Amino acid sequence: MARFLGTFEHTLDGKGRLILPSAFRPKLAEGAVITSLDHCLAILPADEFERMADRLEAEVAEGDVDVNALRSFASQADEVVPDSQGRVRLLPHLREMAGLDRSVIVTGALRRVEVWNPDRWAEVSPAGAERLADAIERGHGIGAR
């Protein structure tokens, strides 16, 4: 399973393309899916997107999730393959949903890559660090065992 780690400052080119951090490129070389997620864009390896889609379809079939959630999940997604320079296109409607302009923050989020508006990242990053510290104190995650 691919793991994505680290935080990087990047700039979108004039065509709205993102140059992926070099450490992420081999893990996405076979293709990826970009979708809007929690005020940012998520770039998922194709197999991870399939896993999420399968789980969502099962939850819809069981009646746990409304079918409109499935429609939204699929309709906002874009399949991409990085070019030879490690660039992927970020469609205008996805950039707009995430509030992206030229400067972006690219973060590893273990099973996915996230692309953030720098101002939004500055808001959520400290809160995330605080929640991680709380979880470790309670014996969850990396502090467990």
C-alpha positions as CSV (number, residue, x, y, z in Angstrom):
1,M,0.0,0.0,0.0
2,A,1.3,3.4,-1.0
3,R,2.0,5.9,1.9
4,F,2.2,9.6,1.3
5,L,4.2,11.7,3.8
6,G,5.3,15.3,4.1
7,T,4.3,18.8,3.3
8,F,5.4,20.8,0.2
9,E,4.8,24.3,-1.1
10,H,4.0,24.2,-4.9
11,T,2.7,26.5,-7.6
12,L,0.1,25.6,-10.2
13,D,1.2,26.4,-13.8
14,G,-0.9,28.6,-16.1
15,K,-2.9,25.6,-17.2
16,G,-3.9,24.6,-13.7
17,R,-1.5,21.7,-13.5
18,L,0.3,20.6,-10.3
19,I,3.8,19.2,-10.4
20,L,3.7,16.3,-7.9
21,P,6.4,16.0,-5.3
22,S,9.0,13.6,-6.6
23,A,8.5,11.1,-3.7
24,F,4.8,10.8,-4.7
25,R,5.3,10.3,-8.4
26,P,6.1,6.5,-8.5
27,K,3.1,5.8,-6.3
28,L,0.7,7.6,-8.7
29,A,2.4,6.7,-12.0
30,E,-0.2,4.0,-12.9
31,G,-3.0,6.6,-12.6
32,A,-4.9,8.4,-9.9
33,V,-8.3,10.0,-9.2
34,I,-8.7,13.6,-8.0
35,T,-11.8,14.6,-6.1
36,S,-12.9,17.2,-3.7
37,L,-12.7,16.3,0.0
38,D,-13.1,18.3,3.2
39,H,-12.2,21.7,1.7
40,C,-9.2,20.4,-0.3
41,L,-8.5,18.2,-3.2
42,A,-7.6,14.5,-2.7
43,I,-5.4,12.7,-5.1
44,L,-5.8,8.9,-4.6
45,P,-4.0,6.1,-6.3
46,A,-6.6,4.4,-8.6
47,D,-6.7,1.2,-6.4
48,E,-7.4,3.3,-3.3
49,F,-10.2,5.2,-5.1
50,E,-11.7,1.8,-6.2
51,R,-11.6,0.6,-2.6
52,M,-13.4,3.7,-1.4
53,A,-16.0,3.4,-4.2
54,D,-16.6,-0.3,-3.5
55,R,-17.2,0.5,0.2
56,L,-19.5,3.4,-0.6
57,E,-21.5,1.3,-3.1
58,A,-22.0,-1.4,-0.4
59,E,-23.1,1.2,2.1
60,V,-25.6,2.6,-0.4
61,A,-26.9,-1.0,-1.1
62,E,-27.3,-1.6,2.6
63,G,-29.2,1.7,3.0
64,D,-26.6,3.2,5.3
65,V,-25.7,6.0,2.8
66,D,-28.0,7.9,0.5
67,V,-27.5,7.3,-3.2
68,N,-27.0,11.0,-3.8
69,A,-23.7,10.7,-1.8
70,L,-22.5,8.2,-4.3
71,R,-23.5,10.4,-7.2
72,S,-21.6,13.3,-5.7
73,F,-18.6,11.2,-5.0
74,A,-18.4,9.9,-8.6
75,S,-19.4,13.1,-10.4
76,Q,-16.7,15.2,-8.7
77,A,-13.9,12.8,-9.5
78,D,-11.4,13.1,-12.4
79,E,-9.1,10.3,-13.5
80,V,-5.6,11.4,-14.3
81,V,-2.2,9.9,-15.3
82,P,0.8,12.1,-14.5
83,D,2.8,13.2,-17.5
84,S,6.5,12.6,-18.0
85,Q,7.2,15.7,-15.8
86,G,5.0,14.5,-13.0
87,R,2.2,17.0,-13.7
88,V,-1.5,16.3,-13.2
89,R,-4.3,18.6,-14.3
90,L,-6.6,20.0,-11.7
91,L,-9.9,20.8,-13.4
92,P,-11.3,24.3,-12.9
93,H,-14.4,23.2,-11.0
94,L,-12.3,21.2,-8.6
95,R,-9.8,24.1,-8.1
96,E,-12.8,26.3,-7.4
97,M,-14.3,23.9,-4.9
98,A,-11.0,23.8,-3.0
99,G,-10.3,27.5,-3.3
100,L,-7.1,27.0,-5.2
101,D,-5.3,29.7,-7.0
102,R,-1.6,29.5,-8.0
103,S,0.1,28.8,-4.6
104,V,-0.9,25.5,-3.0
105,I,0.2,23.3,-0.2
106,V,0.6,19.6,-1.0
107,T,0.5,17.2,1.9
108,G,0.8,13.5,2.4
109,A,-2.2,12.0,4.2
110,L,-1.0,8.4,4.3
111,R,-3.3,6.8,1.7
112,R,-3.8,10.0,-0.3
113,V,-2.3,13.3,-1.3
114,E,-4.1,16.5,-0.4
115,V,-3.9,19.8,-2.2
116,W,-4.8,22.8,0.0
117,N,-5.3,26.5,-0.3
118,P,-2.4,27.9,1.9
119,D,-4.8,29.9,4.0
120,R,-7.1,27.0,4.7
121,W,-4.1,24.8,5.4
122,A,-2.9,27.4,8.0
123,E,-6.3,27.1,9.7
124,V,-6.6,23.3,9.8
125,S,-2.9,22.2,10.3
126,P,-2.6,23.4,14.0
127,A,-5.9,21.9,14.9
128,G,-4.8,18.6,13.4
129,A,-1.6,18.6,15.3
130,E,-3.5,19.3,18.5
131,R,-6.0,16.4,17.8
132,L,-3.1,14.1,17.2
133,A,-1.4,15.0,20.5
134,D,-4.8,14.4,22.3
135,A,-5.2,11.0,20.6
136,I,-1.6,10.0,21.6
137,E,-2.3,11.0,25.2
138,R,-5.4,8.8,25.2
139,G,-3.3,5.9,23.9
140,H,-4.5,5.9,20.3
141,G,-2.4,5.7,17.1
142,I,1.4,5.9,17.4
143,G,1.3,6.3,21.1
144,A,-0.5,3.0,21.6
145,R,1.1,-0.2,22.9
